Amino acid sequence: MITLLGLLALAGAVYAGLRLSRRDSGRGGSVFTRAQEAQWEERVLRLTRGNRGALERAMTARRTRFPQATRLELLKMVHDEYVRDRE
């Protein structure tokens, strides 16, 4: 009986650890994902010289083409587009 309880506790701990370590935990996102979003947003803002309006317009344009993409994916797409246009 003690072995069974130990195995259940171990399985619960492993399950909880896996749930907490997921990079994208659904709509809410994780702290890791939010930190990445902030970094990518900063990169795009540097490219647009702080023009948040341009950032949001570019995000909206990408969102219409890729409605299932996450905010992080959209930020990466916008960044890549700006870098490609500068070359």
C-alpha positions, 0 to 999 in steps of 0.5 A, a space after each residue: 500500500 505504501 509503495 502504491 501511494 509512493 508511485 502515485 505521488 511520484 506520478 503526480 509530481 512528474 505530471 505537475 512538473 511536465 505541465 509547468 515546464 511546457 513552453 506554451 500552456 494554452 491561451 494564458 502562456 507561461 512566464 517563459 513565453 511572455 519573456 520571449 514575447 517581450 524580447 521580440 517586441 523590443 527587437 521590433 521596436 528597435 527596428 521601427 525606432 519605437 513606433 508601436 503603431 507600426 508594430 501593431 499594424 504589422 502584427 494585425 496584417 500578419 494575424 489576418 494571414 496567419 490567424 492560428 499563430 501565437 503572438 510570439 510567432 507573429 512577432 518573429 514574422 514581423 521582425 524577419 520581414 523588417 530585417 529582410 526589407 532593410 537588406 
